[in-house]
Amino acid sequence: MFYYCVNLVNVTIPNSVTSIGESAFHNCSSLTDITIPNSVTDIMNNVFWGCSSLTNITIPNSVEEISYSAFEGCTSLASIICKNPTPPICCNDLYDEDFLLPTSCIIKVPAESVELYKKTSPWSNYNIQAISTEVNLTDNEDYTNATDTERNTITYTRTLPNLLWNALYLPFEIPV
């Protein structure tokens, strides 16, 4: 548990973890980046409470439940990418009002699940958008991944002046 660990900046949770325990990162006010593996099925209550520097988080498709106040006090949280096509159960009937994301937070979900999330409480209280997974690039076209989302497909079309070339240089970097 990293309760009140104000110097913690980033965390990668190991694949052996199946549940992020109650208040695990409570008031880690410098936490900006966390990687949650596909092994996690539950995010318990108050886990990220007070993580005021956390701006984006990706919830893997394995997460089935998020308990109350998990994101309370995450005042900088701009977006959540929730990869589960079925909306995770949040809180319970008594605590739906305690999900407490900033009202400007955007929830990005699989395209086929947008309508389902829009109908499911408490997700329905937020701006639900489809996860964009495809980018098409052509010569002389600038592209910036401003939302820092994962891309499944990038298509790059390049016009070559002639067929007498030895190498192809891509005008961008792909981090691995």
Phi, psi and omega in degrees: 000140182246031182311123179059030177275084189290348179263358180286123183254315178218154184218138168242114181280131182291157181296344181283349183276130179250343180215134175267113189292163182309128175060024185305321181240028182305123177061030171278078192293346178261357182295119180247337187217131176221136178250119180254122182282166179292354179280341183283128178248338183226137171245111189282176185294145177063016186305311183251019182305124177080010177280075190289349178262355180287119183255327181218149177213142176250124178258117184293165183292351179280341184288122182254337183214138175235118184281173187298149176057023181301326183243015181298134179082006175274070190294340180262001184294110183265327181207150174235126172262116181249106187280349181287124178294339175258125182303126176301146175293130181245126177061233170197183184302330182283334190242015179308322181290349181264010177295318165050061169269156172302142184297337179276356183295133178260132178256118180255127185227166176305141185307321182288352184249001184305310183295323179296315178297321181295339181261354187252125178280143001269002181305325183297346179279357187236169178283109182263128179227157177283143173290126177275126185238359183230137177228133175247125181242146174229172178305145176060028178241124179276143176219130175232129179277076187295333182266357178054041179264159180287139178245129178275329183223130170234122178251126180238121179252126181236131177269124181255134184294332178205174183263009181260068180233152182254336184215155177240122179253127178271134184276035178202166179253145175239105179290142181249000000 
